[in-house]
Amino acid sequence: MKLEHIKNLLQISCNFNTSTISHSFSIGAEDTLTVKCLKDTFILEVTSSENQHIEYYTTVDEAAEALHKRIHAAKTN
């Protein structure tokens, strides 16, 4: 998935942060990352299904770049 597509999806979540919109990204066969914008904020929460680890990002660019790296790192392993 291209970085710009990820940014667009995350921006949609933040634009409609009064409701809950989440996006899921498959990372290899074992893990899925779920991303949502916390209600009434512009903070993106990324949760790993594999270990329930949660990370927070304050910008769409920062979150998109982290997701893009994780998605493409899994493809090369």
C-alpha positions in Angstrom: 0.0 0.0 0.0 1.3 3.4 -0.9 2.2 6.0 1.8 -0.3 8.5 0.3 -3.2 6.0 0.6 -2.4 5.4 4.2 -2.3 9.1 4.9 -5.6 9.6 3.2 -7.3 6.8 5.3 -5.9 8.3 8.5 -6.9 11.8 7.6 -10.5 10.6 7.0 -10.5 9.1 10.5 -9.3 12.4 12.0 -11.7 14.5 9.9 -14.6 12.5 11.4 -13.3 12.2 14.9 -16.7 12.7 16.5 -17.5 9.1 15.5 -15.4 6.0 15.6 -13.8 4.9 12.3 -11.1 2.3 12.4 -8.8 0.9 9.7 -7.0 -2.5 9.9 -3.8 -3.4 8.2 -2.5 -6.9 7.9 1.1 -7.3 8.9 2.3 -10.7 7.8 0.2 -13.8 8.7 0.2 -13.2 12.5 -0.5 -9.5 13.1 -3.1 -6.9 12.3 -2.7 -3.2 13.2 -5.9 -1.4 14.0 -5.9 2.4 13.8 -8.4 4.8 15.0 -8.5 8.5 15.8 -9.5 9.0 19.5 -12.9 10.7 19.8 -12.8 14.5 19.7 -9.0 14.6 19.3 -6.5 14.3 16.5 -4.5 11.5 18.3 -4.2 8.3 16.3 -4.1 5.0 18.3 -2.5 2.0 16.7 -3.1 -1.4 18.3 -1.3 -4.6 17.4 -3.5 -7.7 17.5 -0.5 -9.9 18.1 0.6 -8.5 21.5 -2.1 -5.8 22.2 0.7 -3.2 22.2 -0.7 0.3 21.7 1.1 3.3 20.2 -0.1 6.9 19.9 0.7 9.4 17.2 -0.1 13.1 17.2 0.2 13.6 13.4 -1.2 11.8 10.4 2.2 11.9 8.7 4.0 10.3 11.7 1.4 7.5 12.0 1.3 6.9 8.2 5.1 6.6 8.0 5.2 4.2 10.9 2.4 2.0 9.4 4.0 2.1 6.0 7.3 0.9 7.4 5.6 -1.9 9.3 3.6 -3.1 6.3 6.6 -3.2 4.0 9.0 -4.7 6.5 6.6 -7.6 6.9 6.7 -8.2 3.1 10.5 -8.4 3.0 10.7 -10.9 5.9 
